[in-house]
């Protein structure tokens, strides 16, 4: 469609001052599409480096972080825009490469929550569990005060939270506390409650029961949740213990029948 618009001359508005950098406008358009799930397009990007950058964005969507770095043009290795900085930093972080740290510092003032998430990812990948726990605590503290975060950059920090909780019992206790209250504007609320449940599993049946209060009565219908729920309720002799046991047995019977 955009190719047809360009061929017809309708791809850009007519401006009196034609000094606008249309390549930069189009790159910002593609960054917006990356952030919010839009279609990535090369149609209006004539320069090879710009096209390669958008192709790198496409690899990013597939979590092919090494592939992103292969495609990412040298011209944009020191990006001035914060979105490119965070995306490139996340790729370095996932590969445990310290190049991410300078990019994080440059973007942190404008996007402190996402910077904390990327820093935690890097620290976990680099084997720095205690540092990762501190960065995750900062991530959740900031989220409690502000909902302004870029999910395409920071959403997977919840997965790293589970990893850290499994590796460090004291960190699990602190992260459980961080996850026990809703974030600003209920941001990531389903992920928060599910992550809290999975962190609580590393602590005690009582912690699991407390986390389940936010999920009942419509708990996620998965083997992991239903089994842990039945065990925790049985351990503390909870009033819902019989129901939880029956739910878990029903799930197993019907899963085996498939």
CORFEN-V62508 format. One line per field, one symbol per residue. ss: DSSP state (H for helix, E for strand, - for the rest). phi: phi as a letter, one per 40 degrees, with the letter a starting at -180 (. if undefined). psi: psi as a letter, one per 30 degrees, with the letter a starting at -180 (. if undefined). A space follows every 10 residues. Layout:
# CORFEN-V62508
ss=???
phi=???
psi=???
This chain:
# CORFEN-V62508
ss=-HHHHHHH-- ---------- -HHHHHHHHH HHHHHH---- -------HHH HHHHHHHHHH H---HHHHHH H--HHH---- -HHHHHHHHH HHHH----HH HHHHHHHH-- -HHHHHHHHH HHHHH---HH HHHHHHHHHH HHHHH----- HHHH--HHHH HHHHHHH-HH HHHHHHHH-- ---HHH--HH HHHHHHHHHH ----HHHHHH HH-------- --HHHHHHHH HHHHH----- HHHHHHHHHH HHHHHHH-
phi=.cccccccgb cbccbccccc ccccdccccc cdcccbgccc bbdbbccdcc ccccccdccd ccfccccdcc cccddbcbcc ccccdccccc cccccfbcdc cccccccccc bccccccccc ccccccgbcc ccccccccdc ccccbaccab dccbdccccc ccdccccacc cdcccdcccc bccdffcfcc ccccccdccc ccbadcccdc ccdcbccbcd cbcccccccc cccccbfcdc cccccccccc cccccccc
psi=eeeeeeefgg fklkkejhfk jfeeeeeeee eeeeegglkk kgegjfkeee eeeeeeeeee fggieeeeee fjkefgfikf keeeeeeeee eeefghkfff eeeeeefeee ieeeeeeeee eeeeeggiee eeeeeeeeee eefffkfjlj efefeffeef eeeeeffjee eeeeeeeeff kllkghkhee eeeeeeeeef ffdleeeeee efefflfilk ileeeeeeee eeeeeghkfg eeeeeeeeee eeefeff.
